[in-house]
Structure formats: C-alpha cells, structure tokens
C-alpha cells in the first residue's frame, strides 16, 4: 500500500475508532461520575463528562509507536514518552485536581527532555543566538503553548477545531515540503480522531476533552510546530495557531496589568466573553472558523513570503479579537452567570 492510500486508511480508522471510543466514554464517565463541575471558568450549565481526550490520545499514541523503531531518534522517544506521561498525569488531574506545581514540574521535565535530546541543528529562532539561548526561548514558548491550549479549551469544540486546523495546515505544508509519510500519517490520524470526537463535542457538547486531551495535544502540536520552525518556517509556525496564541497571551497580559491573580480560573478570554454575550458557543465558533482558515492560507503563503504573510496575519488576528470584543461588550449589561447557551 502506497503512502497516500495508507494515510487515508489511518484517517478513516482513527475517525471511526475515536467516534466509538467517545460514545463509550460518555456512558463510562457518567457512570463513574467523572464530570466537569461548575467553577469560575465554567461555560456550561450542567455537569458534563470530562475525559473525552482519551478518544484522541489513544489513536494518536498508536500512530506514534510505530515511528520509534523506524526513526531511532532520541527526541522521538522523548516525545512519545512525554505524550504518555502528560496524558496520565492530566487524567489524574481531571479526577482529583493535582497541585499546580506538580503539573508544571512534569511539563518542564518532558519539554527539557525532548529539547535536550533534539539534534543540535534544530534551530528555532536564530542561528545567531547561542544554542542554549535558542533552546531556552523554545522551551518557554513550548510550555506556554501547552498551557494556553488548555486555557483555550473553554467552550464546546474550540480546542478540537484548533487542533484540526493546525493539523491540516501542517499536513498541507508537509506535502509541499516533501515530509516523510510517518509524520503525515500521524497528522491524518490526529485529524481523523478529532473529527470523530467533535461529533459528540460540538455544541451543545455531550462530553469534554479534559486535561487528558488538551495537555498532551498542546505538547504534541507544539513539537510539530517547533519542527516546522526548525526547518526555517518560523512565520508559518506562529500563524497556524495564531488565534490561540493571541487570545491567551493578550488576556494574560491584560490580567497582569490589572493586578489580577492570573493563575486563578476566570472567564476573561475573548471567546468566553463573546460566548456569554452571544448566548451561543456555536456562534463564536463560526466567527473563529473563517479566521483559522485564513491563517492556514497565510501559513502556506509564508513558506514563500514570510514577512508579508506574518504582517497580514497580525492584522487579521487583531481585527478578529476586536470583533469578538465588540460582541463581548453586550455581556457587560448581563448577569455574569452560565445560561442555556453554555450547557
């Protein structure tokens, strides 16, 4: 079976398996009362099963394992090991709320291990920097990406859609650059699994991704974007997740400037305020989907013209955040509590 046929086969297999796993998990999680309860960050009105990320993590893990003997690279072992470790630690956190420092320590460990075992010719930001400086900047960005991916998993289907667009962008870029079919098959598996999960996660969601999904996905997607940047396509690597990066980073900066405890749960992200204002998760998603599609196209353009594409992307993201903020202004006159839109 050639590469194209094999990738299509794993896509279908991942989609079907994730759909079946998610359906099973809904009943299993409800039975064992593993439910997302309401807190300061909640955007849902009723307790909802949390832990659906296993439906994505397991198919992706099956796609990652065959790459170990084929590639024989220490960094690949670190990525697979880190993916597994983060999934299990995050699953424990979904069930019993681990201390923040424990979760952060595990994330720091897997990121440092992966970068320490990476080839010395993997340069992400600049070859004019000392290698340790490039590695430090990469580690900090990667850790932030892992956590912001979790922060942005705050309304139905948003993190799944972001994963889908980033994966599709990486797939198209990989085809253009002639990447090996091992990586492309991994991306096809990821896309298939996400689509299977989104069937039940589309608003109103019957199940949530949970930390067991968001944290490992942030780790894996972060690594794939780092590899893209290491090939000389830094602008494309920033453009693909551009909306998530901007919403999370601007919100963090805004809270810091306001003197707020940024580590506490909140509903201050642009997408959260817009969902409260519009009374619908789906309406917010349909505002973000065209933005992600445009950023994907700009990422492809950035392979040839990085600076113009990056500048255009910044303008597009700024306009989108302003648009969401305009929607959110309506929420100031409303009682700041979840309603039927967020169930």
C-alpha positions as CSV (number, residue, x, y, z in Angstrom):
1,X,0.0,0.0,0.0
2,X,1.5,3.4,-1.0
3,X,1.8,6.4,1.3
4,X,-1.4,8.1,0.2
5,X,-3.6,5.0,0.5
6,X,-2.1,4.2,3.9
7,X,-2.7,7.7,5.2
8,X,-6.3,7.7,4.0
9,X,-6.8,4.3,5.7
10,X,-5.4,5.5,9.1
11,X,-7.6,8.6,8.8
12,X,-10.7,6.6,8.4
13,X,-9.6,4.1,11.1
14,X,-8.8,7.0,13.6
15,X,-12.2,8.7,12.8
16,X,-14.2,5.5,13.4
17,X,-12.3,4.5,16.5
18,X,-12.5,7.9,18.1
19,X,-16.2,8.1,17.4
20,X,-16.7,4.7,19.0
21,X,-14.4,5.5,21.9
22,X,-16.1,8.8,22.6
23,X,-19.5,7.1,22.6
24,X,-18.3,4.5,25.1
25,X,-16.6,7.2,27.3
26,X,-19.8,9.2,27.7
27,X,-21.5,6.3,29.4
28,X,-18.4,5.2,31.3
29,X,-17.6,8.7,32.7
30,X,-21.2,9.4,33.7
31,X,-21.4,6.0,35.4
32,X,-18.3,6.8,37.4
33,X,-19.3,10.4,38.0
34,X,-16.2,11.9,36.3
35,X,-17.9,15.1,35.5
36,X,-16.8,18.7,34.9
37,X,-18.3,20.8,37.7
38,X,-19.0,24.5,37.6
39,X,-16.3,26.9,38.8
40,X,-15.1,30.4,38.0
41,X,-14.0,29.3,34.5
42,X,-17.0,27.1,33.6
43,X,-19.1,27.9,30.5
44,X,-21.5,25.0,30.9
45,X,-24.8,24.9,32.8
46,X,-24.9,21.2,33.8
47,X,-22.2,18.7,34.9
48,X,-20.7,17.1,31.8
49,X,-18.5,14.1,31.4
50,X,-14.8,15.1,31.2
51,X,-12.0,12.9,29.9
52,X,-13.0,12.5,26.3
53,X,-9.5,13.3,25.3
54,X,-8.7,9.6,25.6
55,X,-10.6,9.1,22.3
56,X,-7.9,11.2,20.6
57,X,-4.9,10.3,22.7
58,X,-5.2,6.5,22.2
59,X,-5.4,6.5,18.3
60,X,-2.6,9.1,18.2
61,X,-0.5,7.0,20.5
62,X,-1.0,4.0,18.2
63,X,0.2,6.2,15.4
64,X,3.3,7.4,17.3
65,X,4.5,4.0,18.5
66,X,5.5,2.6,15.0
67,X,7.7,5.6,14.5
68,X,10.1,4.6,17.3
69,X,11.9,1.7,15.6
70,X,11.7,3.5,12.2
71,X,13.3,6.8,13.3
72,X,15.6,5.7,16.1
73,X,16.0,9.2,17.3
74,X,16.3,10.0,21.0
75,X,14.0,13.0,20.6
76,X,11.2,10.8,19.2
77,X,11.4,8.6,22.2
78,X,11.2,11.7,24.4
79,X,8.1,13.0,22.5
80,X,6.3,9.7,22.8
81,X,7.3,9.2,26.4
82,X,6.3,12.8,27.2
83,X,3.0,12.4,25.4
84,X,2.2,9.3,27.5
85,X,3.3,10.8,30.8
86,X,1.3,14.0,30.3
87,X,-1.8,12.0,29.4
88,X,-1.7,10.0,32.6
89,X,-0.8,12.9,34.9
90,X,-3.5,15.0,33.3
91,X,-6.0,12.2,33.7
92,X,-5.2,12.1,37.4
93,X,-5.7,15.9,37.5
94,X,-9.1,15.6,35.8
95,X,-10.2,13.2,38.6
96,X,-8.7,14.8,41.7
97,X,-7.1,18.2,41.0
98,X,-3.3,17.8,41.3
99,X,-1.3,20.8,42.7
100,X,-0.3,23.3,40.0
101,X,3.4,22.9,40.8
102,X,3.2,19.2,40.2
103,X,1.6,19.6,36.8
104,X,4.1,22.3,35.9
105,X,7.1,20.2,37.0
106,X,6.0,17.3,34.8
107,X,5.6,19.7,31.8
108,X,9.0,21.2,32.4
109,X,10.6,17.8,32.6
110,X,9.1,16.5,29.3
111,X,9.9,19.7,27.5
112,X,13.5,19.8,28.7
113,X,14.0,16.1,28.0
114,X,12.7,16.5,24.4
115,X,14.8,19.6,23.6
116,X,17.9,18.2,25.3
117,X,17.7,15.1,23.1
118,X,17.0,17.0,19.9
119,X,19.7,17.3,17.3
120,X,22.0,20.4,17.7
121,X,21.0,21.6,14.2
122,X,17.4,22.2,15.3
123,X,17.4,26.0,15.5
124,X,14.0,27.5,16.1
125,X,14.5,31.3,16.4
126,X,18.0,32.3,15.1
127,X,21.3,30.7,14.3
128,X,23.0,33.9,15.5
129,X,21.9,33.0,19.1
130,X,23.9,30.6,21.3
131,X,22.3,27.2,21.2
132,X,21.3,27.4,24.9
133,X,19.5,30.7,24.3
134,X,17.5,29.3,21.4
135,X,16.7,26.2,23.5
136,X,15.6,28.4,26.5
137,X,13.3,30.5,24.3
138,X,11.9,27.4,22.6
139,X,11.2,25.8,26.0
140,X,9.4,28.8,27.4
141,X,7.3,29.1,24.2
142,X,6.5,25.4,24.3
143,X,5.5,25.5,27.9
144,X,3.3,28.5,27.3
145,X,1.7,26.8,24.3
146,X,0.9,23.6,26.3
147,X,-0.9,25.7,29.0
148,X,-2.6,28.1,26.7
149,X,-4.0,25.2,24.7
150,X,-5.6,24.1,28.0
151,X,-6.8,27.6,28.8
152,X,-8.4,27.9,25.4
153,X,-10.4,24.7,25.9
154,X,-13.2,26.7,27.5
155,X,-16.2,26.3,25.1
156,X,-17.5,23.4,23.2
157,X,-15.5,22.2,20.2
158,X,-13.0,25.1,20.2
159,X,-9.8,23.1,21.1
160,X,-10.9,20.4,18.7
161,X,-11.3,22.8,15.8
162,X,-8.0,24.4,16.6
163,X,-6.3,21.0,16.5
164,X,-8.0,20.2,13.2
165,X,-6.8,23.4,11.5
166,X,-3.3,23.2,12.9
167,X,-3.0,19.6,11.8
168,X,-4.5,20.3,8.4
169,X,-2.0,23.2,7.9
170,X,0.9,21.0,9.0
171,X,-0.3,18.3,6.6
172,X,-0.5,20.6,3.6
173,X,2.9,22.2,4.4
174,X,4.3,18.7,4.9
175,X,3.1,17.6,1.5
176,X,4.5,20.8,-0.1
177,X,7.9,20.3,1.6
178,X,8.0,16.6,1.0
179,X,7.9,15.4,4.6
180,X,8.1,11.6,5.2
181,X,4.8,9.6,5.3
182,X,5.3,8.7,9.0
183,X,4.7,12.3,10.1
184,X,1.9,12.8,7.5
185,X,0.2,9.6,8.7
186,X,0.4,10.9,12.3
187,X,-1.3,14.1,11.2
188,X,-4.0,12.2,9.3
189,X,-4.6,10.1,12.5
190,X,-4.9,13.2,14.6
191,X,-7.3,14.8,12.1
192,X,-9.5,11.7,11.9
193,X,-9.6,11.2,15.7
194,X,-10.5,14.9,16.3
195,X,-13.4,14.7,13.8
196,X,-14.7,11.5,15.5
197,X,-14.5,13.3,18.8
198,X,-16.1,16.5,17.6
199,X,-19.3,14.6,16.6
200,X,-20.1,14.5,20.4
201,X,-18.2,17.7,21.4
202,X,-20.0,20.1,19.0
203,X,-22.3,22.4,21.0
204,X,-24.2,21.5,23.0
205,X,-21.3,19.1,24.0
206,X,-22.1,15.8,25.4
207,X,-18.5,15.3,26.6
208,X,-15.5,17.5,27.2
209,X,-11.9,17.0,26.2
210,X,-10.5,17.5,29.6
211,X,-6.8,18.0,30.6
212,X,-6.1,14.4,29.5
213,X,-6.8,15.7,25.9
214,X,-5.8,19.3,26.0
215,X,-2.4,19.0,27.7
216,X,-0.9,16.1,25.5
217,X,-2.3,17.8,22.4
218,X,-0.7,21.0,23.3
219,X,2.6,19.2,23.8
220,X,2.4,17.2,20.5
221,X,1.2,20.1,18.4
222,X,3.9,22.3,20.0
223,X,6.6,19.9,19.0
224,X,5.3,19.7,15.4
225,X,5.3,23.5,15.2
226,X,8.8,23.6,16.6
227,X,10.0,21.2,13.9
228,X,8.4,23.4,11.3
229,X,10.1,26.5,12.7
230,X,13.4,24.5,12.8
231,X,13.1,24.0,9.0
232,X,13.2,27.8,8.6
233,X,9.4,28.5,8.6
234,X,9.0,30.3,11.9
235,X,6.3,32.6,10.5
236,X,4.2,29.7,9.4
237,X,4.7,28.0,12.8
238,X,3.3,31.1,14.5
239,X,0.5,31.7,12.0
240,X,-1.2,28.3,12.3
241,X,-2.0,28.6,16.0
242,X,-2.2,32.4,15.7
243,X,-5.7,32.9,17.2
244,X,-5.0,30.7,20.3
245,X,-1.6,32.5,20.8
246,X,-3.2,35.9,20.6
247,X,-6.3,35.4,22.7
248,X,-4.5,33.6,25.5
249,X,-1.5,36.0,25.5
250,X,-3.4,39.2,25.3
251,X,-5.8,38.0,28.1
252,X,-2.8,37.1,30.3
253,X,-1.2,40.4,29.8
254,X,-4.4,42.3,30.5
255,X,-4.9,40.4,33.7
256,X,-1.3,41.0,34.8
257,X,-1.6,44.8,34.1
258,X,-4.8,44.8,36.2
259,X,-3.0,43.2,39.1
260,X,-5.2,40.1,39.0
261,X,-4.1,36.6,40.1
262,X,-3.6,35.3,36.5
263,X,-3.3,31.6,37.7
264,X,-6.9,31.5,39.0
265,X,-9.8,30.3,36.9
266,X,-11.6,33.0,35.0
267,X,-13.8,33.8,32.0
268,X,-11.9,36.8,30.6
269,X,-10.8,35.3,27.3
270,X,-12.2,37.0,24.2
271,X,-14.0,33.8,23.2
272,X,-15.5,33.4,26.6
273,X,-16.9,36.9,26.9
274,X,-18.2,36.6,23.3
275,X,-20.0,33.3,24.2
276,X,-21.6,34.9,27.2
277,X,-22.7,37.9,25.1
278,X,-24.0,36.0,22.1
279,X,-25.7,33.3,24.2
280,X,-24.2,30.6,22.0
281,X,-21.0,28.6,21.7
282,X,-21.7,27.7,18.1
283,X,-22.0,31.4,17.0
284,X,-18.5,32.1,18.5
285,X,-17.1,29.0,16.6
286,X,-18.5,30.3,13.3
287,X,-16.6,33.5,13.9
288,X,-13.3,31.7,14.6
289,X,-13.5,29.1,11.8
290,X,-13.1,31.6,9.0
291,X,-10.2,33.2,10.9
292,X,-8.4,29.9,11.3
293,X,-9.0,29.1,7.6
294,X,-7.4,32.4,6.6
295,X,-4.5,31.9,8.9
296,X,-3.9,28.5,7.4
297,X,-3.8,30.0,3.9
298,X,-1.4,32.7,5.2
299,X,0.8,30.0,6.7
300,X,1.1,28.4,3.2
301,X,1.9,31.9,1.7
302,X,4.5,32.3,4.5
303,X,6.6,29.4,3.0
304,X,7.4,31.8,0.2
305,X,6.8,35.3,1.6
306,X,7.1,35.0,5.4
307,X,7.2,38.7,6.4
308,X,4.1,39.9,4.4
309,X,2.2,36.8,5.4
310,X,3.0,37.3,9.1
311,X,2.1,41.0,9.0
312,X,-1.2,40.2,7.3
313,X,-1.8,37.5,9.9
314,X,-1.3,40.0,12.7
315,X,-3.7,42.4,11.2
316,X,-6.3,39.7,10.7
317,X,-5.9,38.4,14.3
318,X,-6.2,41.9,15.7
319,X,-9.3,42.6,13.8
320,X,-10.8,39.3,14.9
321,X,-10.1,40.0,18.6
322,X,-11.7,43.4,18.2
323,X,-14.7,41.8,16.6
324,X,-15.1,39.4,19.5
325,X,-14.6,42.2,22.0
326,X,-17.4,44.1,20.3
327,X,-19.6,41.1,20.8
328,X,-18.5,40.9,24.4
329,X,-19.4,44.5,25.3
330,X,-23.0,43.3,25.3
331,X,-22.2,41.0,28.2
332,X,-21.4,43.9,30.5
333,X,-25.1,44.5,30.9
334,X,-25.9,40.9,31.6
335,X,-25.6,38.9,34.8
336,X,-22.3,37.0,34.6
337,X,-23.6,33.5,35.1
338,X,-23.9,30.5,32.7
339,X,-27.1,30.1,30.9
340,X,-28.7,27.7,28.4
341,X,-26.1,28.7,25.8
342,X,-23.3,27.2,27.8
343,X,-24.7,23.8,28.6
